[in-house]
Amino acid sequence: MLNSLVFAFVVIGAVSFFISNLKKIAGFIRLGQKDDRFDNPAARIKKVLQIAFAQTKLLRQPVAGSIHLLIFWGFVLFSFTVIESFIQGFFPSFSFSFTGPFYLVITLVQDVLGLLVLGAIAAAFIRRFMIKIPRLQVSGHARFDAIFVLSMITIIVLSMYGQNVCHWLLASNADKVNEVRPVTAVLSILIQSVDTDSIRVMFHLFWWIHILGILTFLNYLPYSKHFHIISSIPNVYFSKTEQQRGSLKPLNLEDESAETFGADDIEKLSWKQLLDGYACTECGRCTAACPAATTGKQLSPRKIITDIRKRVQEAGPIRLSGKQQNEDTQNTLLHNFITDTELWQCTTCAACVQECPVMIEHIDTIVDLRRFLVLSESNFPPGLNNTFKNLETNGTPWAFSQSGRADWAEGLNISTMAQNPQVEYLYWVGCTGSYDARYKKVSRAFASLMQRAGVSFSILGTEEKCTGDSARRLGNEYLAQQLIMENVSTLNQYGVKKIVTACPHCLNSIRNDFSQFGGNYEVIHHSELIASLIQAGKLPVNNGVRKVTYHDSCYLGRYNNTYEAPREVIGSFNIPGVTEMQRNKSRGLCCGAGGGQMFLEETEGTRINLERTREAIATGAELIATACPFCMTMLTDGVKTLEKTDSVSVKDIAEEVFDNLKT
């Protein structure tokens, strides 16, 4: 009776304290702006099952993923033991044995899984503190946090075994019929000579260690990065759906009540962005994949997200209390926690988002902070002045006249939409394809391929303007929306339904950004159209045998999930197919031009394009194939800088198909 009273007192106190902390954190998260994340529940539940429970993203790294999977599912399945132990606090003789055959499965799985969990914990200790995996190296509280949590899990599992061993020795043979505990049976040999009374005492001792271990662990979570045990599942559920992953949330620039645009502090971020901070596991996968971080720059996607949590914990209590800020908390997330330099180093390549096991949306936060810098502070790198001015006045990032946008097509007899709107495809050429001397060759090659295959298409010519991709991701939402709406008006005027483009950035904008402003079109990449035309026999090509490597465009691959079409095209003109780089497909390394970096200078560390070019050259390839104008520019510059132009060429897949057409 006394044991039950003490137990009740401890449990009520511990659970009450935990609930109060949960309410406090929920209050902090509600400080964020509204964000409707309640659509498409079926797709969201499916995502939770795949990512949170099957842990598919963690398993992209098989060793670390398997370790985490064992620990995760160990805890899930140990829940039966935990529930049983808690009920025993009030009813000592309680057992789930009444479930019959199900209990046989429970006991067997828990008994074997316990050993696997202990092995996984040992592996986690070895990887973190002996092998010292770089992305896992942290200091201060984060280091203590890892040691403490792994130790607590160990104590909980060992105390479970302690209870089971004592129970096994005290149970009658009749009771053991409903249990299968092979590990426990072996361990029981160690204390089988101990008298019964001592075993009963040991059982209660292990029981209390188990209970206190669980309650301690539970109440430590709100003060730890391991709060993701609670927050990660809802964070996965509320993450972007597949259809939304390439888009950014538009700003309401007509909101007259808004004093500023973008975000400089937590209350201007959305509640989902604040939840991201509490869902972060600090595993470092995002930073390990980040092209800026891996080439020696300040940006760390992990730091961006953990800084959100730190700022929330600093400012949240004051915001909720309604009191005026003290001098020591008159900080903002932007500038005091996250620096301008970090933000301007992001290529928006989405490698961080791709690798995050709990679906944190790093890029949305980075762009919102950039928006504040550009729209509210007019604070951006000087090199962007001309870029923004040219976009506003010329409809292109460069100082070219709009009247020359269709000069690339001279002599090809290509109609404009004004001349012939009754076509299957609008060919969206893009700024680089229209003005860049090198990439105009790609535009001509692709147009010639479509003509050869009998594809019905027109171009906009001088009516085409930049899609606003770089402006939007650089934070100039006002300019981006202006360009988007002008283009949407033009496209809708001609009743455009289907668009093909060689630029993944244009593709992503037209597909995912334009739809937010009344522009809904079927958009495909030129690699997809070329692949289908080759398969249909409309583009017969000669086969070569030279070594070709292919660079995956971030905006074509990670943003729009197109990986195979370019490889199919290469396979059509090259018998060996693609010689893959070390980092390829969804793990591909950015060329360094996205997110407006095409118009900025890298001033720290190694240039990203050189890192990628070295990786391409290391394959021994004679040809680096690309499917993006930005990528072609960056890799061509890389080959020149590394003085490999004599042995390595860089070409778009459309050019190579055109050059290998059968006559």
C-alpha positions in Angstrom: 0.0 0.0 0.0 2.8 2.4 1.0 4.6 1.5 -2.2 1.5 2.4 -4.3 1.1 5.8 -2.5 4.7 6.7 -3.0 4.4 5.6 -6.6 1.3 7.7 -7.2 2.9 10.8 -5.6 6.0 10.4 -7.8 4.0 9.7 -11.0 1.5 12.6 -10.6 4.3 15.0 -9.8 6.5 13.9 -12.7 3.7 13.9 -15.2 2.3 17.2 -14.1 5.7 18.8 -14.5 6.1 17.3 -17.9 2.6 18.5 -19.0 3.4 22.0 -17.8 6.6 22.0 -19.9 4.7 20.8 -22.9 2.1 23.6 -22.5 4.9 26.1 -22.3 6.6 24.9 -25.5 3.2 24.8 -27.3 2.7 28.4 -26.2 6.1 29.3 -27.7 5.2 27.7 -31.0 1.9 29.5 -31.1 3.8 32.8 -31.2 4.5 32.1 -34.9 2.4 33.3 -37.8 -0.6 31.3 -39.1 0.2 28.6 -41.7 -2.4 26.3 -43.1 -0.8 22.8 -42.9 -4.0 20.8 -42.5 -4.7 19.9 -46.2 -4.4 16.4 -47.7 -4.5 14.4 -44.5 -4.2 11.1 -46.3 -0.9 12.1 -48.0 0.4 13.5 -44.7 -0.4 10.3 -42.8 1.4 8.2 -45.5 4.4 10.5 -45.1 4.5 9.9 -41.4 4.3 6.1 -41.9 7.2 6.2 -44.4 9.5 8.8 -42.8 8.7 8.8 -39.1 8.0 5.1 -38.5 9.8 3.3 -41.4 12.5 5.9 -41.1 13.3 5.8 -44.8 15.3 9.1 -44.7 17.5 7.9 -41.9 18.2 4.7 -43.7 19.8 6.7 -46.5 22.8 6.3 -44.3 22.5 2.5 -43.6 24.7 2.3 -40.5 23.5 5.3 -38.6 19.9 4.7 -39.9 19.9 1.1 -38.6 21.2 2.1 -35.2 18.4 4.7 -34.9 15.8 2.4 -36.2 16.6 -0.2 -33.6 16.6 2.4 -30.8 13.3 3.9 -32.0 11.4 0.6 -32.5 13.0 -0.7 -29.3 11.3 2.1 -27.4 8.0 1.6 -29.2 7.9 -2.1 -28.4 9.2 -1.5 -24.9 6.1 0.6 -24.3 4.2 -2.6 -23.4 6.8 -3.3 -20.6 6.6 0.4 -19.5 2.8 0.3 -19.3 2.9 -3.0 -17.5 5.4 -1.6 -15.0 3.3 1.5 -14.3 0.1 -0.5 -13.8 2.0 -2.7 -11.4 2.6 0.4 -9.3 -1.0 0.2 -8.3 -1.7 -3.5 -8.9 1.6 -5.4 -8.3 0.4 -8.7 -9.7 -0.8 -7.2 -13.1 0.5 -8.7 -16.3 -0.4 -8.7 -20.0 -0.2 -12.5 -20.0 -4.0 -12.6 -20.3 -3.5 -11.6 -24.0 -2.3 -15.2 -24.6 -0.4 -15.8 -27.8 0.1 -12.0 -28.3 2.0 -12.0 -25.0 4.3 -14.7 -26.3 5.2 -12.4 -29.2 5.6 -9.3 -27.0 7.9 -11.1 -24.6 10.1 -12.7 -27.3 10.4 -9.4 -29.3 11.2 -7.3 -26.3 13.7 -9.8 -24.9 15.7 -10.1 -28.2 15.3 -6.4 -29.1 16.7 -5.3 -25.8 20.1 -6.8 -26.8 19.9 -5.1 -30.2 19.1 -1.8 -28.6 22.1 -2.1 -26.2 24.2 -3.0 -29.2 22.9 0.1 -31.1 23.6 2.3 -28.1 27.2 0.9 -27.9 27.6 1.7 -31.6 26.2 5.2 -31.1 28.8 5.8 -28.3 31.6 4.4 -30.5 30.6 6.5 -33.6 30.2 9.7 -31.5 33.1 9.5 -29.1 35.7 7.0 -30.5 35.4 7.2 -34.3 34.3 10.8 -33.9 32.1 11.1 -37.0 32.5 14.8 -37.9 28.8 15.7 -38.2 28.2 14.3 -34.7 30.9 16.4 -33.0 29.3 19.0 -30.7 30.3 20.6 -27.5 28.9 22.0 -24.3 25.3 21.1 -23.4 24.8 19.2 -26.7 27.7 16.9 -25.8 26.3 16.3 -22.3 22.9 15.8 -23.8 24.0 12.9 -26.0 25.9 11.2 -23.2 23.0 11.6 -20.8 20.3 10.4 -23.1 22.2 7.4 -24.3 23.0 6.6 -20.7 19.4 6.9 -19.6 18.3 4.6 -22.4 20.9 2.1 -21.3 19.6 2.3 -17.7 16.0 1.8 -18.8 16.9 -1.3 -20.9 19.1 -2.9 -18.2 16.5 -2.3 -15.5 13.9 -3.9 -17.7 16.2 -7.0 -18.0 16.7 -6.8 -14.2 12.9 -6.9 -13.6 12.5 -9.7 -16.2 15.2 -11.9 -14.6 13.7 -11.5 -11.1 10.2 -12.1 -12.5 11.4 -15.2 -14.4 13.0 -16.7 -11.2 9.9 -16.0 -9.1 7.3 -17.2 -11.7 5.9 -20.7 -11.6 6.3 -23.0 -14.6 2.6 -22.5 -15.3 3.1 -18.7 -15.6 6.1 -19.2 -17.9 4.0 -21.0 -20.5 2.7 -17.6 -21.8 6.2 -16.1 -22.0 9.2 -16.6 -24.3 12.3 -14.9 -22.8 15.5 -16.5 -24.1 17.8 -13.7 -23.1 16.2 -13.4 -19.7 16.5 -17.2 -19.2 20.2 -17.1 -19.8 20.8 -14.0 -17.6 18.8 -15.6 -14.8 21.6 -18.2 -14.4 23.7 -15.4 -12.9 21.5 -15.1 -9.8 19.6 -18.3 -9.6 21.3 -19.3 -6.4 20.0 -16.1 -4.6 17.2 -16.7 -2.1 13.6 -15.9 -3.0 13.2 -12.9 -0.6 16.4 -11.3 -1.9 15.1 -11.7 -5.5 11.8 -10.0 -4.5 13.8 -7.1 -3.1 15.9 -7.0 -6.3 12.7 -7.0 -8.4 11.4 -3.9 -6.6 14.8 -2.2 -6.8 14.9 -2.8 -10.6 11.3 -1.8 -10.9 11.9 1.6 -9.2 15.0 2.2 -11.3 13.0 1.5 -14.4 10.2 3.8 -13.3 12.4 6.6 -12.2 14.6 6.2 -15.3 11.5 6.6 -17.5 10.2 9.6 -15.6 13.6 11.3 -15.5 14.1 10.7 -19.2 10.5 12.1 -19.9 11.1 15.3 -18.0 14.5 15.8 -19.4 13.2 15.8 -23.0 11.8 19.4 -23.0 15.3 20.7 -22.1 17.0 18.6 -24.7 17.4 18.1 -28.4 15.8 14.8 -27.8 12.5 16.6 -27.5 12.3 15.5 -31.2 11.0 12.2 -29.8 7.8 14.1 -29.3 8.0 16.8 -31.9 9.3 15.0 -34.9 6.2 13.1 -35.8 4.0 16.2 -35.9 6.7 18.0 -37.8 6.8 15.3 -40.4 3.0 15.4 -40.6 2.9 19.2 -41.1 5.7 19.3 -43.6 5.2 20.2 -47.2 3.4 17.7 -49.4 5.0 16.4 -52.5 3.2 19.0 -54.6 4.4 21.8 -52.4 8.1 21.0 -52.0 9.4 23.2 -54.8 7.4 26.3 -53.8 7.8 29.2 -51.4 5.0 30.7 -49.5 4.1 34.1 -51.2 4.0 37.3 -49.2 0.9 39.4 -49.2 2.5 42.6 -50.4 -0.9 44.4 -50.4 -1.2 44.1 -46.7 -1.4 47.7 -45.7 -1.1 46.9 -42.0 2.3 45.3 -42.4 5.1 47.5 -41.2 7.8 45.2 -42.5 8.0 42.2 -44.9 9.9 39.0 -44.2 11.1 37.8 -40.8 13.7 39.2 -38.4 12.4 37.5 -35.3 10.4 34.5 -34.1 6.9 36.1 -34.1 7.3 36.8 -37.9 8.1 33.2 -38.7 5.3 30.7 -39.0 4.4 28.3 -36.2 5.7 25.5 -38.4 9.1 27.2 -38.6 9.2 27.4 -34.8 8.2 23.8 -34.6 11.2 23.0 -36.9 13.5 24.4 -34.2 12.0 22.0 -31.6 12.0 19.0 -34.0 15.7 19.3 -34.9 17.7 16.3 -33.7 21.0 18.1 -34.3 22.2 15.0 -36.2 24.2 17.2 -38.6 23.0 15.5 -41.8 21.9 18.9 -43.2 25.2 20.6 -42.6 27.2 17.5 -43.8 25.3 17.8 -47.1 25.4 21.6 -47.5 27.7 22.7 -50.3 28.5 26.0 -48.5 29.4 24.3 -45.2 31.4 21.5 -46.9 33.5 24.1 -48.8 34.5 26.0 -45.7 31.9 28.7 -45.4 30.1 30.0 -42.3 26.6 28.7 -43.2 25.4 25.7 -41.3 21.8 24.7 -41.8 21.8 23.0 -38.4 22.9 26.2 -36.7 20.1 28.1 -38.5 17.5 25.8 -37.1 19.0 25.4 -33.6 19.3 29.2 -33.4 15.5 29.4 -33.9 15.1 27.2 -30.8 17.6 29.2 -28.8 15.9 32.4 -29.7 12.4 31.0 -28.9 13.7 29.9 -25.5 15.2 33.3 -24.8 12.3 35.5 -26.0 9.3 33.1 -25.6 8.7 33.6 -21.9 8.8 37.4 -22.3 6.5 37.4 -25.3 4.0 35.2 -23.5 4.1 37.2 -20.3 3.4 40.4 -22.2 6.2 42.2 -20.3 8.5 44.7 -21.9 11.8 43.1 -23.0 14.7 43.5 -20.7 17.8 45.0 -22.1 19.6 41.7 -22.2 16.9 40.2 -24.4 16.4 43.0 -26.9 17.9 40.8 -29.5 16.4 39.5 -32.8 16.9 36.2 -34.5 18.3 38.0 -37.4 21.7 39.7 -36.7 22.0 38.6 -33.1 21.7 34.9 -33.7 21.9 34.4 -37.5 24.2 36.7 -39.4 23.7 38.2 -42.9 26.8 36.4 -44.1 25.4 33.0 -43.4 22.1 33.7 -45.2 23.8 35.0 -48.4 25.9 31.8 -48.7 22.9 29.5 -49.2 22.5 28.1 -52.8 18.9 26.9 -52.0 20.0 23.5 -53.3 17.7 21.7 -50.9 20.3 19.1 -49.9 19.6 20.0 -46.3 15.9 19.4 -46.7 16.5 16.2 -48.6 18.7 14.8 -45.8 16.7 16.0 -42.8 15.1 12.9 -41.2 12.3 15.0 -39.6 11.4 17.1 -42.6 12.7 20.5 -41.5 12.3 23.2 -44.1 15.6 25.2 -43.8 15.2 27.0 -47.1 11.9 28.6 -46.3 13.4 30.2 -43.2 16.5 31.3 -44.9 14.5 33.0 -47.7 12.1 34.7 -45.1 15.1 36.1 -43.4 16.5 37.3 -46.7 13.2 38.9 -47.5 13.5 41.0 -44.4 17.0 42.1 -45.3 16.0 43.1 -48.8 12.5 44.4 -48.4 12.6 45.9 -44.9 16.2 46.9 -44.5 17.4 47.3 -48.1 20.4 45.4 -46.9 21.9 43.1 -49.4 25.3 42.5 -51.1 26.3 45.4 -53.3 26.7 43.0 -56.3 22.9 42.5 -56.4 22.1 46.2 -57.1 22.7 45.8 -60.8 21.0 42.4 -60.9 17.8 43.7 -59.3 17.9 46.9 -61.5 18.3 44.8 -64.7 15.5 42.5 -63.7 13.2 45.4 -63.1 14.1 47.4 -66.3 15.1 44.7 -68.8 13.3 41.6 -67.6 16.6 39.8 -67.3 19.4 39.7 -64.8 21.8 41.2 -67.3 22.0 44.6 -69.1 20.6 43.2 -72.4 17.8 44.7 -74.3 14.4 43.0 -74.3 14.4 43.5 -78.1 17.2 41.0 -78.5 15.7 38.2 -76.6 14.9 36.2 -79.7 18.1 36.8 -81.6 19.3 33.4 -80.7 16.7 31.9 -83.1 17.8 33.8 -86.2 17.6 31.6 -89.3 15.8 28.8 -87.6 12.3 29.8 -88.8 10.7 29.6 -85.3 7.3 31.2 -84.8 6.3 33.3 -81.8 3.1 32.8 -80.0 1.9 36.1 -81.4 2.4 34.6 -84.9 1.2 31.0 -84.1 -0.5 30.3 -80.7 -2.0 27.0 -82.0 0.9 24.8 -81.0 1.4 21.9 -78.6 4.2 23.4 -76.7 5.5 26.8 -75.7 9.2 26.6 -75.6 10.3 28.7 -72.6 13.9 29.7 -73.5 14.9 31.5 -70.3 17.3 34.4 -69.9 20.5 32.3 -70.2 19.2 30.5 -73.2 18.3 33.9 -74.8 21.4 35.9 -74.0 24.4 33.8 -72.9 26.7 33.2 -75.9 27.5 29.6 -74.9 24.0 28.6 -73.9 22.4 30.0 -77.0 24.0 27.0 -78.8 21.9 24.8 -76.5 18.7 26.7 -77.4 19.4 26.3 -81.1 20.3 22.6 -80.7 17.1 21.9 -78.7 14.9 23.8 -81.1 16.4 22.0 -84.0 15.7 18.7 -82.3 12.1 19.6 -81.9 11.9 20.6 -85.5 13.5 17.4 -86.6 11.0 15.3 -84.5 8.0 17.3 -85.8 7.1 18.9 -82.5 4.7 21.8 -82.8 6.0 24.7 -80.8 6.4 28.4 -80.6 8.3 30.9 -78.4 7.3 34.1 -76.7 10.2 36.0 -78.2 10.4 39.5 -76.9 7.3 38.9 -74.7 9.2 36.5 -72.4 10.7 37.8 -69.2 12.7 36.3 -66.4 10.6 34.0 -64.2 11.8 35.7 -61.1 13.5 32.6 -59.7 16.7 34.3 -58.5 14.9 37.4 -57.3 12.5 35.4 -55.2 15.1 33.2 -53.6 17.3 36.2 -53.0 14.5 37.7 -51.0 13.2 40.3 -53.4 9.6 39.0 -53.3 8.3 42.3 -54.7 10.3 42.1 -57.9 9.7 38.4 -58.2 5.9 38.8 -58.0 6.0 41.6 -60.5 7.8 39.4 -63.0 5.6 36.3 -62.3 2.4 38.2 -62.7 3.6 39.8 -66.0 4.5 36.4 -67.4 1.3 34.8 -66.2 -0.7 37.5 -67.9 1.2 36.9 -71.1 0.8 33.1 -70.9 -2.9 33.2 -70.1 -3.5 35.7 -72.9 -2.3 33.0 -75.4 -4.1 30.2 -73.6 -0.9 28.3 -73.0 -1.4 24.8 -71.7 2.0 23.0 -72.1 5.5 24.4 -71.6 8.9 22.8 -72.2 12.1 24.4 -71.0 15.8 23.5 -70.8 16.2 25.5 -67.5 15.3 23.7 -64.3 15.0 27.0 -62.5 12.4 28.2 -65.0 10.7 24.9 -64.8 10.4 25.1 -61.0 9.2 28.6 -61.0 6.6 28.1 -63.7 5.4 24.8 -62.2 5.4 25.8 -58.5 5.5 29.6 -58.3 3.3 30.7 -61.2 0.5 28.5 -59.9 0.2 30.8 -56.8 -0.7 33.7 -59.1 -3.1 32.1 -61.5 -0.7 30.4 -63.8 -1.4 26.6 -64.1 0.4 24.8 -66.8 1.8 21.4 -67.6 5.6 22.0 -67.5 8.3 19.5 -68.6 12.0 19.6 -68.9 13.7 19.3 -72.2 15.4 16.0 -71.1 11.9 14.5 -70.6 10.8 15.5 -74.1 14.0 14.4 -75.7 13.9 11.1 -74.0 10.3 10.5 -75.2 11.2 11.5 -78.7 14.2 9.2 -78.9 12.1 6.3 -77.5 9.4 7.0 -80.1 12.1 6.7 -82.8 11.7 10.4 -83.9 15.3 11.2 -83.0 17.6 8.4 -84.2 21.1 8.8 -82.8 24.5 7.2 -83.3 26.0 5.4 -80.4 29.4 6.4 -79.0 31.6 4.8 -76.4 33.3 7.7 -74.6 33.2 8.1 -70.9 30.4 10.5 -69.8 29.5 11.7 -66.4 26.3 13.6 -65.6 25.8 16.4 -63.1 22.4 16.5 -61.5 20.8 19.9 -61.3 19.4 20.6 -57.8 16.2 22.2 -59.2 15.6 19.4 -61.7 16.4 16.6 -59.2 15.8 17.4 -55.6 13.1 20.0 -56.4 11.2 18.2 -59.1 12.3 14.6 -58.8 13.6 14.2 -62.4 16.7 12.0 -62.3 16.2 9.3 -65.0 15.2 11.2 -68.1 18.7 12.9 -68.6 20.4 9.5 -68.0 18.1 7.8 -70.5 19.1 10.5 -73.1 22.8 9.9 -72.4 22.3 6.2 -72.7 20.8 6.7 -76.1 24.0 8.2 -77.6 26.5 6.6 -75.3 26.6 2.8 -75.0 28.2 2.6 -71.5 25.7 5.1 -70.2 26.6 7.4 -67.3 29.7 7.0 -65.2 28.3 8.3 -61.9 30.1 10.8 -59.7 30.5 9.9 -56.0 27.6 12.2 -55.1 24.8 11.7 -57.6 21.0 11.9 -58.0 19.4 13.0 -54.7 22.8 13.2 -53.1 24.3 15.3 -55.9 26.5 18.3 -55.0 25.2 21.7 -56.1 27.1 23.5 -58.8 27.1 26.7 -56.6 24.8 28.9 -58.7 21.3 28.5 -57.2 19.6 30.8 -54.8 21.0 33.8 -56.7 24.6 32.7 -56.1 25.1 33.0 -59.9 25.2 36.8 -59.2 27.2 36.8 -56.0 30.9 36.2 -55.3 32.1 33.4 -53.0 34.5 35.1 -50.6 35.2 32.2 -48.2 36.5 28.7 -48.5 36.7 26.7 -51.7 34.5 27.7 -54.6 31.6 25.2 -54.8 31.9 24.8 -58.6 35.5 23.8 -58.3 34.6 21.2 -55.7 32.0 19.7 -58.0 34.2 20.0 -61.1 37.0 18.0 -59.3 34.5 15.3 -58.5 33.4 15.1 -62.1 37.0 15.0 -63.4 37.9 12.3 -60.9 35.5 9.9 -62.8 37.9 10.1 -65.7 35.1 11.3 -68.0 35.8 13.0 -71.3 32.4 14.7 -71.2 30.5 16.3 -68.3 26.9 16.3 -69.4 24.5 18.9 -67.9 20.8 19.7 -68.2 20.8 23.2 -66.7 22.2 26.6 -68.0 23.5 27.5 -64.5 25.2 24.2 -64.1 26.8 24.4 -67.5 28.2 27.9 -66.7 29.6 26.9 -63.4 31.2 23.6 -64.5 32.6 25.2 -67.7 34.3 27.8 -65.5 35.5 25.0 -63.2 37.1 23.1 -66.1 38.8 26.2 -67.3 40.1 27.1 -63.8 41.5 23.6 -63.3 43.0 23.8 -66.8 41.3 20.7 -68.1 39.8 22.1 -71.3 42.0 19.9 -73.5 40.8 16.7 -72.0 37.3 17.4 -70.6 34.3 19.1 -72.3 31.1 20.4 -70.8 27.9 20.1 -73.0 24.2 20.1 -72.5 22.5 16.8 -73.3 20.5 18.5 -76.1 23.8 19.5 -77.8 25.2 16.0 -77.6 22.0 14.4 -79.0 22.0 17.0 -81.9 25.7 16.2 -82.6 25.0 12.5 -82.7 21.8 12.5 -84.9 21.8 10.1 -87.7 21.6 11.8 -91.0 
